[in-house]
């Protein structure tokens, strides 16, 4: 996922917010080229490792 654009981010973000209501808008800020920062925020908030989060993003996307 590093340096790769996340396709259809807005619908994916909405699904993440529904599945994980503890996520804030700040947790879900996504900028192209800063995917690792997004992963780190999600990792901390959800108490999961980056591999799990990458898998979720690819399955949900």
ABEGO torsion letter per residue (X at the ends): XBGBBBBGAAAAAAAAAAABAABBAAAABBBBGAAAAAAAAAAAAAGBBAAAAAAAAAAAX
